Amino acid sequence: MDSWSSGRIALVGDAAWCASPASGAGAELALVGAYRLAGELASAAGDHHSAFARYRAVHRPLVEKKQQIGPNVRLMVPKTADGRCVRDAVARLPLMKAIGTVERLPRAKGSRPLRDYSPAA
């Protein structure tokens, strides 16, 4: 969706940015999105329009990253009969768990901590 809000209503989770069911990112996006939306609303001093704009600006890069389909998803849902044969053969290998772990490593290293929305004391 181009916009996650209208008037005083904002969307989070799959209603706003559904990632692929095979991405495994739905819960992460929903939790981080809700955290960011609540934080931006709390720090906006009642201006929900600016809060919604900041929420979208800070959360959109993560959503776009998680919506990308990686090689493991392409392998899970091949387009051809030959592709299904390859998928089935590879799925029987004990290396699949290691491949998944290796694929997740660069993402974990590139992750940044969430903004602290705590009010200044």
N, C-alpha and C positions, 0 to 999 in steps of 0.2 A: 504494500500500500504506500502511496505517496505521502499520506498524512495519517497520523495515529490519533488525531484529536479533531473534535468539532465542537465549537462552543465550549461548554464546561465538561465535556465528556472526553475521556482518553481511553484508549485500548492498551492492553498489555497481553503478553502471551501469544498463543496461536491466533487469536482474533486480530492481532495487528501484523504479525510477521511470521507466520507458520514456516518453520524450517522443515526440511525433508524428514519424514518419520524415521528414516534410516540414519539421520545425522546424530541422534542421541543428544541433541542440544536443546530440546524443548524445555525441560525443567530449568536448565541453566539460564536460558534466555528469559523465561518467565520470572524467575527469582531476581535476577540482576535487573531486569526491566522494572519490576515492581519496586525494588529498592531505589533505583535511580528516579523513578517518577515520584515516589514519596519524598525523597531528598530534595528534588528540584521544587516540588510544591511547598515544602517546609521552608526553603530558603528564598522563595519568591516574594515574600511579604504580601501575599494575597493576590498577586498578579498571575493568574493561571495561564494567560496567553504566553508570557515569557517563560514560565515554568515548562509548559508543553513544548515550546520551541527548543529549550535547552535539553530537555529529556530526549527529544528526537535526535538532536545534534550529538549528544554524548553516547547514545545507545545505538544509533544507526550503524556505525562501523563494525560493532560486534555482530549485529544481526546479519549484515551483508557477508561477513566472514563465515558465519555458521550456516548460511544458506547455500554456500558453495558446495558443490558435490565433489567429493574427493574420489580417488581411485578405488577405495574399498567399496563405495556405494555403486560405482559403475560396474564393479565386478559382481556385486550382489544381484543387480538387475540388468543382465546383458540383453542386447537387442536382437541377437541372432541365436540360432540353434547351436552353432559352433561355440559361441560365447557361453551358452549354458553348460556345454560339455566342459569347457575350461573351468568355469566356476565350480562345477560339481567336483572336478578332479582336485582343484586347489583347496576346496573346503575340507577335503579328507586329510590334508596334510597337517601335521602338528605345528607347522610354522605360522598358522593364521593368527594365533594369539600374539606372537612376537611381532608380526607385521603390523598389527593394530597398535601395539605399544610404540613401535618405532614411528609410526605415522603421527601419533599424538604428541611425541616429544617436542618437536619444533613449536607446536601451538602452546604447550605449557610454558616453554621458555619465553615466548613472546607475550605472555599475558601480563597485564598491568593490574596493580591493586585498584580496588574501587575507591572512588572519592569518599572522603569522610565528611558527611553532612552534619556532624555534631555542631550545635551552636557554640560559638566562642564564649568561654566562661568569663 
